Amino acid sequence: MKHLILFACVGVLASAGAACRHKEPEQPPVATATVTVNHDKAPLGSPLDMTYKWVVASDAKFDEDYRVMVHVMDTDEEMIWNDDHNPDVPTRQWKPGQTIQYTRTLFVPIYPYVGEAAIEVGLYSPTTQKRLPLAGQSTGQRAYKVAKLQLQPQTENLPSVFKEGWHPAEVAEHNQTVQWQWTKKDASFTFKNPKKDCVFFFDVDNPGSVFRDPQHVQMTINGQPLTDFNVEPGKRELKRIPIKVDQLGQSEMAELLIAVDKTYVPALIPAANSKDPRELGIRVFHAFVDPR
């Protein structure tokens, strides 16, 4: 009986050894990824610039265009939000030894969490979901920790009010983090005067096909001209509008007026097939004054 047990054990060890010999070796990393953020502390709802840098390995080859996985994780390793995207240069065009770098601006979602967050990245196939190996600090399943961020309460932002000329906020049907408000022909936006230079982030579009020509938008601050620009039909754009301290005045609150040259009422347009009676100007996803 002892001989039978010994034989069985030897057989198991031999099988395990064979399995180990046939296990595929880990593939070499295809690139080294780094991410830098322009603010190490970010209140909920505030804009954040994230710069991605990919240093392609000397022997890397890409058989398809991979997507970038971006997960922002809390201290319990639960995902707060993601920013998966296609890199500015498709991966099939990446060349060995090349450095790919680009910056994306996002607004921190209003999420019930404050504290330290980790940024993890990866590269995955949009068809098979298979991820590629990268060089860096692995957190498992070919995800790599590249940066950290301190999320702060939304109350750290400048107080602001969508005052007059706005329709109620709306939420995307399949993504509760995407919200917007339509303007009427004229709309006002007030905010606490930071008493220093700042930047007004204005994230806008007009998704309708009503206008063939762009809408023209004029902005004034405290009654003085600030800027003007066009909103192209069907094109979303983030405007960064600098505001100098002397344009803010001395009052505790400053007021921006937004005037749109063309508006429309969907219910009055037969092709729109809509009963919406509102006067619509432009659609605003974010309006944010940043004094940082």
N, C-alpha and C positions, 0 to 999 in steps of 0.2 A: 504493500500500500504506500509506504514512504517513497518507493521508487516511482510510483505512478504520480504522486503529488509533485515530486521533483521534476518529472518530465513535463507535467502540465505547466509548472512555473517557467521552466526553460522555454516552452513553446510560446507562452504569453510574452516573455521578454523578447524573444526573437521577433514576434509579430510587431511589438511596439517599436523595436529598432528599425524594422523594415518601414513602418509607417513614418518614423522620423526621417529616414533616408529619403523617402519620397515626398516629404513636405516641401512645398515650393519656397525658395528663399525670399525674404522680404525685398521688394523692389527698391532701387535707389531713389532718393528724392528727386523730383523733377524741377524743383525751384525752392528758393528761400523767400518766405513772405514776411514783411514787416508792415505794421500799421501805426501811423502817428495821428494824434488828434490835436486840434488847435487849442483845446481847453481841457485840462485834466479834471476840472469840476464842471458839471453841466446840470443846471436845473431842468426838471421835467418841462417839456414844451419848448426848450431853447434850441437854436440851430447849432450844429456841430459839423465841422469840416474833418473828414477822415481821409487821409492820404495813404494810398496803397502802393507798396513797392514790391515788385517781384523780380528777383535775380534768378534767371533761368540757368539750370545746371548745364555743364559743358556737354553732356551726352543726352540731353532731354529731347524727346520726340513726342509730338501730340498728334493722335490720329483723328481727333475731332475737336470741336470748340467746346471747351469745358466752361461751366459757370462757377462763379466765386460764391462760396458759402460764407456768410457772415452771421454769427450768432453772438448776441450780447447776453451773458449769463449772470444770474445773481449768485450770492455766496452759497446757496443750496444747490447750485448747478442746474437751476431751472432757467429756461430761456425767457428773457424779458421781451426781446424783439429780434427780428432778423432783417438783414439788408442784402439778401442774395441778389446777385446781379451778373450781367455779362461784363467782362473787363473791356476797357476802351479799345484794346487791341485783341482780336480773337486769338485764342491760344494756338490755333493752327498756324498763325503767323509769327509766333514766338520763336526766336532763334537761340541756339546754345550760347550762353554767356551774355545774352542781352538783358538789359534792365528795363522793365515796364513800370511806369509810375503815372498815377492819376489821382485826382481828388474828387470825392463825392460829398455833397452837403445834404444832411438829413436833419430832421427835427426830432428831438428825443420824444418818444411817445408819452402821453399822460398815462402812467402805469402806477399801480399802488405799491411802489417799492422805492426806497431811497437807501443809499449806502454804496459799497464798492461793487463794481461790476467788471467782469472779464470779457474781453473781445476775442472770439475764436474765429479762425478762418479755415477754409479748405478749398479744394477744387473737385468738382463732381461732374459726372456725365449727365446731361439732361435727359438722356434716353434710358440709361441703365441705373442711374443714381450712384454708380460706383465712384469712389473717391480715389484720388491719386496721392501718393506719399509726398510729403514736403519735409524740408529740414526745419527743425525747431522744437519747441516744447509741446510734445503730444499730450492731449487729454483723452486719447482713446478714439478708436474708429476713424482715424486719420483726420481728426480735428486738432488745431494747433493754437495755443494761447499766444497772442501777439501783443496785447496791450491791456491796460486796465483803466477804469474811469470811475470817478466818484459822482454818483447821481444825487442831486440835491432836490429839496422840495420845490414845487412850482412857485411858491411864495417868494423865492429868491429872485424871480424875474421882476422887471418893472411893471407896476400895475397899469393896465390899459383897458379901454372900453370901446367896443364897436357901438358908436353912439347913435347916429341917425342915418337913414338911407340904406339899411341892411335888412335882408330877409333872414328869417330864423335859420340856425345852423342845421345842416343835413349830414347824414352819415352814409357811407358806402354800404351797399347791401351785404357784401361778402367780406368786408374788412372794416371792423369797427374803429380802427385807428385812423382811417381816412375820413376827414371831415372837411366841410367847406361852408362858406356863406356867399350868397349872391349879393352884389350891390344893386342899387337902383341907378338912376342917372347920376345922382350925386350922393356921396356918402362921407361921413366924418368918423375919424378915429382919434381918440384922445389917449394920452399917456402921461405918467408922472415925469416931470422934467428932470432928467439926470444931471443937468447943469454941466455937461461936458460933451465932447464930440461922441457921436454914436452912429450906428448903421441901422437903417430900416430895411428889414427883410420882407419882401412882398412876393408871395408865391401865387401866381395867377394863371388863368387860361379862360378860354371860351370854347367849350366842346361842341357847340352847335354848328350847323351848316347853314345858318341863316345869312351870315355875311360872307361875301367873297373877298371883300377888302378888310384890312385890319381895323380894329377899333383904336381910336386915339384917346389916351388917358393923360390928363393933366393933374398935377399935385401941387398944392400950396401948403405952407406951414405958417400958422399964425398970420394968415392973410398975405404972405409973401410967396412968390413962385419958388418951387423947389425943384421939380423935374417934370418931364413929359416923355412918353414912350408909346409904342404901338403894341397891341395884343393881336398876334396873328391867329386866324381861325384854326381851332383844333390843336394849337401848340401851347403846352404848359411851359412856363418860364419863371425862374426865380430871379427877382430883381434885388440887387444890393444898392441901396440908395444912401449915400453918406449925408449926414446932417451935422452941420457945424454948431458949436456951442452958441455962437452969436445969432443963429437962426432960431434957437429955442426960446429966446426971450427970458424974462425974469419971473414969470408966473409959475406957480406950483405945477400946473398942468399945461401941456402943449397940445395943439390940435392940428391934425392933418386933414385936408379936404381932398377928396378924390372925385374927379369929374370925368365921365365917359361920354364921348361924343355921340355914340349910337347905342340904343337899347332896343329890345323887342319884347313882345308879349306872345308866348308860344300859342295861346288859345286863338290868336288872331291870324295865325299862319296855317293855312290848310295842310300844307305838306308836313307840318310838325305832328299832326294827328294827336294833339294834346288839348286838355282842358285847363291847363295852367294859366290863370289870369294875371300872373305877376309880371311886372316890368323888370326885365333882367338886363343888367349891364355886363359886368365881368364876374367870374367865379374866383373866389379868394380862398386858398387853402391855408395860408399862414400870413399873418401880419404881425411883425415882431420887431420891437425896438431893442437893439443890443448895444449897451454902453461899455461892454467888456474890452 
